[in-house]
Amino acid sequence: MPLIPEEPQIPESAQGPRVTPAAGRTAPTPRPVPGPRSAATPRPGSPGRGPARPAPPAQRLQPTSASPAVPAPAGQKLSEERPAAQFQLIPAPAGGAIDAADEAVDLLLDSGRAPGDILVLTTGEQHPWAVHELSFGEARYWAQHDAGDDVFFARTANADRCATRTVVVVAVNSDLDDAAARALSGVRERAGALLIVCGDPQQVNSALGAGV
């Protein structure tokens, strides 16, 4: 059964505490392509965002069970399955998919998500921030990914090289040929709690199917 597109809202269960936007908030304006920076200039806390955000609230630790772990019978392995990530579809044309993804990232950060929790992928051209960071060389670019302390931007074609993050936001900024559709389908494994896809609902449903 095809998925029914949802309103562009981030589920509260995957966001943490929600911050009510200020009254009279205007529609976001497209982000300018980042200008050059020297190697000594620190990377901003989040792409194109100005002053650094305060540290997110500390995550509450889950209480551990008092019951001792039960060993698996000989010859059997304990199940390592984790719950499937929640799915949010934000309808957007290919030309507006990156803007929609940026707005989703803004909402996630405003609700308390740490920048390092978020991975942003594009199916077509690189996000402007990825282009900017790649201008300093691939080694430095992937070192930022490995540090895991900021929003990271990449293409779905390189998703296999990206570690799992709590939230994955995908901008479908191209037509989904077979290769792009397979890459988009594989992105589900990179999302620990929430997968947000910004794109044409018919293309997204066709690529992901009803199993999301």
WOPE-V902536 format. One record per pair of residues at least 24 apart in sequence whose ideal C-beta (glycine too) atoms are under 10 Angstrom apart, sorted by the first residue. I is the first residue (numbers start at 1). J is the second residue. D is the distance in Angstrom with one decimal. If there is no record, write none. Layout:
# WOPE-V902536
i=I j=J d=D
i=I j=J d=D
This chain:
# WOPE-V902536
i=1 j=205 d=9.4
i=1 j=209 d=9.5
i=1 j=210 d=5.0
i=2 j=201 d=8.1
i=2 j=202 d=8.0
i=2 j=204 d=9.6
i=2 j=205 d=4.4
i=2 j=206 d=8.3
i=2 j=208 d=9.8
i=2 j=209 d=8.6
i=2 j=210 d=6.8
i=3 j=87 d=7.6
i=3 j=89 d=6.1
i=3 j=197 d=9.7
i=3 j=201 d=7.3
i=3 j=204 d=7.5
i=3 j=205 d=5.0
i=3 j=208 d=7.3
i=3 j=209 d=8.6
i=3 j=210 d=6.7
i=3 j=211 d=10.0
i=3 j=212 d=6.6
i=4 j=89 d=8.4
i=4 j=201 d=8.4
i=4 j=205 d=9.1
i=5 j=88 d=9.8
i=5 j=89 d=5.1
i=5 j=90 d=8.0
i=5 j=91 d=4.9
i=5 j=200 d=9.6
i=5 j=201 d=4.3
i=5 j=202 d=9.5
i=5 j=204 d=8.5
i=5 j=205 d=8.6
i=6 j=87 d=8.9
i=6 j=88 d=6.2
i=6 j=89 d=5.7
i=6 j=90 d=7.7
i=6 j=91 d=8.7
i=6 j=201 d=9.5
i=7 j=88 d=9.4
i=7 j=89 d=9.7
i=7 j=90 d=8.5
i=7 j=91 d=9.2
i=8 j=88 d=8.0
i=8 j=89 d=8.9
i=8 j=90 d=4.3
i=8 j=91 d=7.6
i=8 j=92 d=8.3
i=8 j=100 d=7.0
i=8 j=103 d=7.6
i=8 j=104 d=7.4
i=8 j=107 d=8.8
i=8 j=196 d=9.1
i=8 j=198 d=8.2
i=9 j=88 d=7.6
i=9 j=90 d=8.8
i=9 j=104 d=9.7
i=9 j=107 d=8.3
i=10 j=86 d=9.6
i=10 j=88 d=6.4
i=10 j=90 d=9.2
i=10 j=104 d=6.6
i=10 j=105 d=10.0
i=10 j=107 d=5.2
i=10 j=108 d=6.3
i=10 j=110 d=9.8
i=10 j=111 d=7.0
i=10 j=113 d=9.2
i=10 j=167 d=8.8
i=10 j=169 d=9.8
i=10 j=194 d=7.5
i=10 j=196 d=7.1
i=11 j=86 d=5.5
i=11 j=87 d=9.2
i=11 j=88 d=6.3
i=11 j=193 d=9.4
i=11 j=194 d=6.8
i=11 j=196 d=9.4
i=12 j=111 d=8.3
i=13 j=86 d=7.0
i=13 j=193 d=8.6
i=13 j=194 d=8.8
i=14 j=85 d=8.1
i=14 j=86 d=5.2
i=14 j=88 d=8.4
i=14 j=108 d=9.0
i=14 j=111 d=9.5
i=14 j=113 d=9.1
i=14 j=166 d=8.1
i=14 j=167 d=7.1
i=14 j=191 d=9.6
i=14 j=192 d=9.5
i=14 j=193 d=4.8
i=14 j=194 d=3.9
i=14 j=195 d=9.4
i=14 j=196 d=9.3
i=15 j=107 d=7.8
i=15 j=108 d=6.4
i=15 j=110 d=9.3
i=15 j=111 d=4.3
i=15 j=112 d=7.3
i=15 j=113 d=6.6
i=15 j=167 d=8.6
i=15 j=193 d=9.2
i=15 j=194 d=7.7
i=16 j=56 d=8.0
i=16 j=57 d=7.7
i=16 j=59 d=8.4
i=16 j=60 d=9.8
i=16 j=108 d=8.9
i=16 j=111 d=5.7
i=16 j=112 d=4.4
i=16 j=113 d=6.4
i=16 j=114 d=9.5
i=16 j=117 d=9.5
i=16 j=166 d=9.9
i=16 j=193 d=10.0
i=17 j=56 d=9.7
i=17 j=57 d=7.2
i=17 j=111 d=6.4
i=17 j=112 d=5.2
i=18 j=107 d=8.6
i=18 j=110 d=8.2
i=18 j=111 d=4.9
i=18 j=112 d=8.2
i=19 j=107 d=8.9
i=19 j=109 d=9.4
i=19 j=110 d=4.8
i=19 j=111 d=5.7
i=19 j=112 d=7.2
i=20 j=110 d=9.4
i=21 j=106 d=9.7
i=21 j=107 d=8.5
i=21 j=110 d=7.3
i=27 j=99 d=9.6
i=27 j=103 d=8.8
i=28 j=99 d=6.9
i=28 j=100 d=9.4
i=28 j=102 d=7.0
i=28 j=103 d=5.2
i=28 j=106 d=7.0
i=29 j=99 d=8.9
i=30 j=96 d=9.1
i=30 j=98 d=8.4
i=30 j=99 d=5.7
i=30 j=102 d=8.4
i=30 j=128 d=9.7
i=31 j=98 d=8.4
i=31 j=99 d=7.9
i=31 j=102 d=6.1
i=31 j=127 d=9.4
i=31 j=128 d=6.8
i=31 j=129 d=8.5
i=32 j=128 d=7.9
i=33 j=127 d=10.0
i=33 j=128 d=4.4
i=33 j=129 d=8.8
i=33 j=131 d=7.3
i=33 j=132 d=7.2
i=34 j=128 d=6.3
i=34 j=129 d=6.3
i=34 j=131 d=8.3
i=34 j=132 d=4.2
i=34 j=133 d=8.6
i=34 j=135 d=9.3
i=35 j=132 d=8.3
i=36 j=132 d=8.1
i=36 j=135 d=7.5
i=36 j=136 d=9.6
i=37 j=132 d=8.1
i=37 j=133 d=9.9
i=37 j=135 d=9.4
i=37 j=136 d=8.7
i=38 j=136 d=9.8
i=39 j=136 d=7.0
i=39 j=140 d=8.5
i=43 j=129 d=9.8
i=43 j=132 d=9.8
i=43 j=133 d=8.0
i=43 j=136 d=9.9
i=43 j=144 d=7.0
i=43 j=147 d=9.6
i=43 j=149 d=9.3
i=43 j=150 d=6.5
i=44 j=115 d=9.7
i=44 j=129 d=9.6
i=44 j=150 d=8.4
i=44 j=151 d=10.0
i=45 j=109 d=8.9
i=45 j=115 d=6.1
i=45 j=149 d=9.1
i=45 j=150 d=6.9
i=45 j=151 d=8.8
i=46 j=105 d=7.5
i=46 j=106 d=8.6
i=46 j=108 d=10.0
i=46 j=109 d=6.0
i=46 j=115 d=5.1
i=46 j=118 d=8.7
i=46 j=129 d=9.3
i=46 j=150 d=6.9
i=46 j=151 d=5.4
i=47 j=102 d=7.8
i=47 j=105 d=8.0
i=47 j=115 d=9.2
i=47 j=120 d=8.6
i=47 j=127 d=7.9
i=47 j=128 d=7.9
i=47 j=129 d=4.2
i=47 j=130 d=9.4
i=47 j=132 d=8.4
i=47 j=133 d=9.3
i=47 j=150 d=8.5
i=47 j=151 d=6.2
i=47 j=152 d=10.0
i=47 j=153 d=7.2
i=48 j=102 d=8.1
i=48 j=128 d=8.2
i=48 j=129 d=7.4
i=48 j=132 d=9.7
i=49 j=102 d=10.0
i=49 j=105 d=9.4
i=49 j=106 d=8.2
i=49 j=109 d=7.9
i=49 j=115 d=9.3
i=49 j=151 d=9.3
i=52 j=115 d=9.9
i=53 j=109 d=6.4
i=53 j=110 d=8.8
i=53 j=112 d=9.9
i=53 j=114 d=9.4
i=53 j=115 d=7.8
i=55 j=114 d=8.2
i=56 j=109 d=8.4
i=56 j=111 d=9.4
i=56 j=112 d=5.1
i=56 j=113 d=6.8
i=56 j=114 d=4.6
i=56 j=115 d=8.5
i=56 j=116 d=9.6
i=56 j=117 d=8.6
i=57 j=112 d=5.7
i=57 j=114 d=9.5
i=59 j=112 d=9.6
i=59 j=114 d=8.5
i=59 j=117 d=9.8
i=82 j=164 d=9.5
i=82 j=192 d=7.5
i=82 j=193 d=9.5
i=83 j=192 d=9.3
i=83 j=193 d=8.4
i=84 j=188 d=7.7
i=84 j=191 d=9.0
i=84 j=193 d=9.8
i=84 j=195 d=9.1
i=84 j=211 d=8.9
i=84 j=212 d=8.0
i=85 j=164 d=9.6
i=85 j=166 d=8.9
i=85 j=167 d=8.5
i=85 j=168 d=7.6
i=85 j=187 d=9.8
i=85 j=188 d=6.5
i=85 j=189 d=9.0
i=85 j=190 d=8.9
i=85 j=191 d=3.9
i=85 j=192 d=6.4
i=85 j=193 d=5.7
i=85 j=194 d=5.7
i=85 j=195 d=4.8
i=85 j=196 d=9.7
i=85 j=212 d=8.6
i=86 j=167 d=9.6
i=86 j=191 d=8.5
i=86 j=193 d=6.7
i=86 j=194 d=5.1
i=86 j=195 d=7.1
i=86 j=196 d=9.1
i=86 j=212 d=9.2
i=87 j=188 d=8.2
i=87 j=191 d=8.6
i=87 j=194 d=7.9
i=87 j=195 d=5.2
i=87 j=196 d=8.0
i=87 j=197 d=7.5
i=87 j=204 d=9.8
i=87 j=208 d=7.9
i=87 j=211 d=9.9
i=87 j=212 d=4.4
i=88 j=167 d=9.8
i=88 j=169 d=9.1
i=88 j=194 d=6.8
i=88 j=195 d=7.2
i=88 j=196 d=4.6
i=88 j=197 d=7.4
i=88 j=198 d=9.2
i=88 j=212 d=9.9
i=89 j=195 d=9.4
i=89 j=196 d=7.9
i=89 j=197 d=5.5
i=89 j=198 d=8.1
i=89 j=199 d=7.9
i=89 j=200 d=9.9
i=89 j=201 d=6.1
i=89 j=204 d=5.9
i=89 j=205 d=8.1
i=89 j=208 d=8.8
i=89 j=212 d=8.6
i=90 j=169 d=9.1
i=90 j=170 d=9.8
i=90 j=171 d=9.5
i=90 j=172 d=9.9
i=90 j=196 d=6.4
i=90 j=197 d=7.1
i=90 j=198 d=4.4
i=90 j=199 d=7.9
i=90 j=201 d=9.3
i=90 j=204 d=9.5
i=91 j=197 d=9.8
i=91 j=198 d=8.0
i=91 j=199 d=7.7
i=91 j=200 d=7.3
i=91 j=201 d=5.3
i=91 j=202 d=9.8
i=91 j=204 d=8.8
i=92 j=171 d=7.8
i=92 j=172 d=7.6
i=92 j=173 d=8.9
i=92 j=197 d=9.3
i=92 j=198 d=4.5
i=92 j=199 d=5.8
i=92 j=200 d=7.6
i=92 j=201 d=9.3
i=92 j=204 d=9.9
i=93 j=172 d=9.3
i=93 j=173 d=9.1
i=93 j=198 d=9.7
i=93 j=199 d=8.2
i=93 j=200 d=6.8
i=94 j=123 d=8.7
i=94 j=124 d=7.3
i=94 j=171 d=8.9
i=94 j=172 d=6.6
i=94 j=173 d=5.3
i=94 j=174 d=6.0
i=94 j=175 d=7.1
i=94 j=176 d=9.5
i=94 j=198 d=9.9
i=94 j=199 d=7.1
i=94 j=200 d=7.0
i=94 j=203 d=8.8
i=95 j=173 d=7.4
i=96 j=171 d=9.1
i=96 j=173 d=8.6
i=96 j=198 d=8.1
i=96 j=199 d=9.5
i=97 j=122 d=7.6
i=97 j=123 d=8.2
i=97 j=124 d=8.5
i=97 j=170 d=8.4
i=97 j=171 d=4.0
i=97 j=172 d=5.2
i=97 j=173 d=4.3
i=97 j=174 d=8.6
i=97 j=197 d=9.0
i=97 j=198 d=4.7
i=97 j=199 d=5.3
i=97 j=200 d=8.5
i=98 j=122 d=6.7
i=98 j=124 d=9.2
i=98 j=125 d=8.5
i=98 j=126 d=9.8
i=98 j=127 d=6.1
i=98 j=128 d=7.9
i=98 j=153 d=9.8
i=98 j=171 d=4.7
i=98 j=172 d=9.8
i=98 j=173 d=5.5
i=98 j=198 d=8.0
i=99 j=171 d=8.5
i=99 j=173 d=9.7
i=99 j=198 d=8.5
i=100 j=169 d=9.1
i=100 j=171 d=6.9
i=100 j=172 d=9.5
i=100 j=173 d=9.6
i=100 j=196 d=9.1
i=100 j=197 d=9.7
i=100 j=198 d=3.9
i=100 j=199 d=8.3
i=101 j=127 d=7.9
i=101 j=153 d=9.5
i=101 j=169 d=4.9
i=101 j=170 d=7.3
i=101 j=171 d=4.0
i=101 j=172 d=9.2
i=101 j=173 d=8.5
i=101 j=196 d=7.5
i=101 j=197 d=9.0
i=101 j=198 d=4.8
i=101 j=199 d=9.3
i=102 j=127 d=8.4
i=102 j=128 d=9.6
i=102 j=129 d=9.5
i=102 j=151 d=10.0
i=102 j=169 d=8.8
i=102 j=171 d=8.4
i=102 j=198 d=9.2
i=103 j=169 d=9.9
i=103 j=198 d=8.6
i=104 j=167 d=8.9
i=104 j=169 d=5.3
i=104 j=170 d=9.8
i=104 j=171 d=9.1
i=104 j=194 d=9.8
i=104 j=196 d=5.2
i=104 j=197 d=9.7
i=104 j=198 d=6.7
i=105 j=151 d=6.3
i=105 j=153 d=9.8
i=105 j=167 d=8.7
i=105 j=169 d=6.0
i=105 j=196 d=9.0
i=107 j=196 d=9.6
i=108 j=151 d=9.1
i=108 j=166 d=9.5
i=108 j=167 d=6.1
i=108 j=169 d=7.8
i=108 j=194 d=8.4
i=108 j=196 d=8.4
i=109 j=151 d=8.1
i=113 j=151 d=9.5
i=113 j=166 d=7.4
i=113 j=167 d=6.5
i=113 j=193 d=9.9
i=113 j=194 d=9.3
i=114 j=148 d=9.7
i=114 j=149 d=8.3
i=114 j=150 d=9.3
i=114 j=151 d=9.5
i=114 j=166 d=8.4
i=114 j=167 d=9.9
i=115 j=148 d=9.5
i=115 j=149 d=7.0
i=115 j=150 d=4.8
i=115 j=151 d=4.7
i=115 j=152 d=8.9
i=116 j=147 d=8.1
i=116 j=148 d=4.8
i=116 j=149 d=4.7
i=116 j=150 d=6.1
i=116 j=151 d=7.7
i=116 j=152 d=8.2
i=116 j=165 d=7.6
i=116 j=166 d=8.8
i=117 j=148 d=9.1
i=117 j=151 d=8.6
i=117 j=165 d=5.9
i=117 j=166 d=4.1
i=117 j=167 d=5.6
i=117 j=168 d=9.9
i=117 j=192 d=8.5
i=117 j=193 d=8.6
i=117 j=194 d=9.4
i=118 j=150 d=8.8
i=118 j=151 d=4.8
i=118 j=152 d=7.6
i=118 j=153 d=9.6
i=118 j=165 d=6.3
i=118 j=166 d=7.5
i=118 j=167 d=5.0
i=118 j=168 d=7.8
i=118 j=169 d=6.6
i=118 j=194 d=9.5
i=118 j=196 d=9.6
i=119 j=145 d=8.7
i=119 j=148 d=9.8
i=119 j=151 d=7.7
i=119 j=152 d=5.4
i=119 j=153 d=8.2
i=119 j=154 d=7.3
i=119 j=159 d=8.4
i=119 j=162 d=5.8
i=119 j=163 d=8.2
i=119 j=164 d=8.4
i=119 j=165 d=4.2
i=119 j=166 d=8.8
i=119 j=167 d=7.2
i=119 j=168 d=4.9
i=119 j=169 d=7.3
i=119 j=170 d=9.1
i=119 j=187 d=9.0
i=119 j=190 d=6.3
i=119 j=191 d=8.0
i=119 j=192 d=9.9
i=120 j=151 d=6.2
i=120 j=152 d=7.1
i=120 j=153 d=4.9
i=120 j=154 d=7.6
i=120 j=165 d=9.7
i=120 j=167 d=9.3
i=120 j=168 d=7.9
i=120 j=169 d=4.9
i=120 j=170 d=7.8
i=120 j=171 d=7.1
i=120 j=196 d=9.4
i=120 j=198 d=9.9
i=121 j=152 d=9.3
i=121 j=153 d=7.8
i=121 j=154 d=5.8
i=121 j=155 d=6.4
i=121 j=156 d=4.8
i=121 j=157 d=9.1
i=121 j=158 d=8.3
i=121 j=159 d=6.0
i=121 j=162 d=7.7
i=121 j=168 d=6.6
i=121 j=169 d=7.3
i=121 j=170 d=4.8
i=121 j=171 d=7.2
i=121 j=172 d=9.6
i=121 j=183 d=8.6
i=121 j=184 d=8.5
i=121 j=187 d=6.2
i=121 j=190 d=7.9
i=121 j=197 d=9.5
i=122 j=153 d=7.6
i=122 j=154 d=7.8
i=122 j=155 d=5.5
i=122 j=156 d=7.0
i=122 j=157 d=9.4
i=122 j=169 d=9.8
i=122 j=170 d=7.5
i=122 j=171 d=4.8
i=122 j=172 d=8.1
i=122 j=173 d=5.3
i=122 j=174 d=7.9
i=122 j=198 d=9.8
i=123 j=155 d=7.3
i=123 j=156 d=5.0
i=123 j=157 d=8.2
i=123 j=170 d=7.0
i=123 j=171 d=7.2
i=123 j=172 d=5.0
i=123 j=173 d=6.1
i=123 j=174 d=4.9
i=123 j=175 d=8.6
i=123 j=176 d=6.6
i=123 j=177 d=9.5
i=123 j=179 d=9.7
i=123 j=180 d=4.9
i=123 j=181 d=8.8
i=123 j=183 d=7.0
i=123 j=184 d=6.2
i=123 j=187 d=9.3
i=123 j=197 d=9.6
i=123 j=199 d=7.7
i=123 j=203 d=9.4
i=123 j=207 d=9.2
i=124 j=155 d=7.9
i=124 j=156 d=9.0
i=124 j=157 d=9.8
i=124 j=171 d=8.3
i=124 j=172 d=8.0
i=124 j=173 d=4.4
i=124 j=174 d=2.8
i=124 j=175 d=8.1
i=124 j=176 d=9.5
i=124 j=180 d=7.8
i=125 j=155 d=8.3
i=125 j=171 d=9.6
i=125 j=173 d=6.3
i=125 j=174 d=7.3
i=126 j=153 d=7.2
i=126 j=154 d=7.8
i=126 j=155 d=6.0
i=126 j=158 d=9.6
i=126 j=173 d=9.6
i=127 j=151 d=9.7
i=127 j=152 d=9.9
i=127 j=153 d=4.2
i=127 j=154 d=8.1
i=127 j=155 d=8.6
i=127 j=171 d=7.2
i=127 j=173 d=8.7
i=128 j=153 d=8.4
i=129 j=153 d=4.8
i=130 j=154 d=6.1
i=130 j=155 d=7.5
i=130 j=158 d=9.5
i=154 j=190 d=10.0
i=155 j=180 d=9.6
i=155 j=183 d=8.2
i=156 j=180 d=6.7
i=156 j=181 d=9.7
i=156 j=182 d=9.2
i=156 j=183 d=4.0
i=156 j=184 d=5.7
i=156 j=185 d=9.6
i=156 j=186 d=7.9
i=156 j=187 d=5.9
i=156 j=190 d=9.5
i=157 j=182 d=10.0
i=157 j=183 d=5.6
i=158 j=183 d=8.9
i=159 j=183 d=6.2
i=159 j=184 d=8.8
i=159 j=186 d=6.3
i=159 j=187 d=5.4
i=159 j=188 d=10.0
i=159 j=189 d=8.4
i=159 j=190 d=5.7
i=160 j=186 d=7.3
i=160 j=187 d=9.9
i=160 j=189 d=9.1
i=160 j=190 d=8.8
i=162 j=187 d=9.2
i=162 j=190 d=5.9
i=163 j=190 d=7.8
i=164 j=189 d=7.3
i=164 j=190 d=5.4
i=164 j=191 d=7.4
i=164 j=192 d=5.4
i=165 j=190 d=6.7
i=165 j=191 d=7.3
i=165 j=192 d=6.5
i=165 j=193 d=9.2
i=165 j=194 d=9.8
i=166 j=191 d=7.7
i=166 j=192 d=4.6
i=166 j=193 d=4.9
i=166 j=194 d=7.0
i=167 j=191 d=6.7
i=167 j=192 d=7.7
i=167 j=193 d=6.4
i=167 j=194 d=4.6
i=167 j=195 d=7.8
i=167 j=196 d=7.0
i=168 j=192 d=8.3
i=168 j=193 d=9.4
i=168 j=194 d=7.5
i=168 j=195 d=5.3
i=168 j=196 d=7.2
i=168 j=197 d=8.9
i=169 j=194 d=8.7
i=169 j=195 d=8.2
i=169 j=196 d=4.6
i=169 j=197 d=8.0
i=169 j=198 d=7.1
i=170 j=195 d=7.4
i=170 j=196 d=7.0
i=170 j=197 d=4.7
i=170 j=198 d=6.8
i=170 j=199 d=7.4
i=170 j=204 d=8.7
i=170 j=208 d=10.0
i=171 j=196 d=9.5
i=171 j=197 d=8.4
i=171 j=198 d=5.1
i=171 j=199 d=7.1
i=172 j=197 d=6.5
i=172 j=198 d=6.5
i=172 j=199 d=2.7
i=172 j=200 d=6.6
i=172 j=201 d=9.9
i=172 j=203 d=6.4
i=172 j=204 d=6.3
i=172 j=207 d=8.3
i=173 j=198 d=8.5
i=173 j=199 d=7.8
i=174 j=199 d=9.2
i=174 j=203 d=9.7
i=175 j=200 d=9.0
i=175 j=203 d=7.5
i=176 j=200 d=8.4
i=176 j=202 d=9.9
i=176 j=203 d=4.8
i=176 j=204 d=8.0
i=176 j=206 d=7.3
i=176 j=207 d=5.3
i=178 j=207 d=9.6
i=180 j=207 d=7.8
i=181 j=206 d=7.1
i=181 j=207 d=4.0
i=181 j=208 d=8.6
i=182 j=207 d=8.1
i=183 j=207 d=9.0
i=184 j=208 d=6.8
i=185 j=209 d=7.7
i=185 j=211 d=9.0
i=185 j=212 d=9.1
i=188 j=212 d=6.7
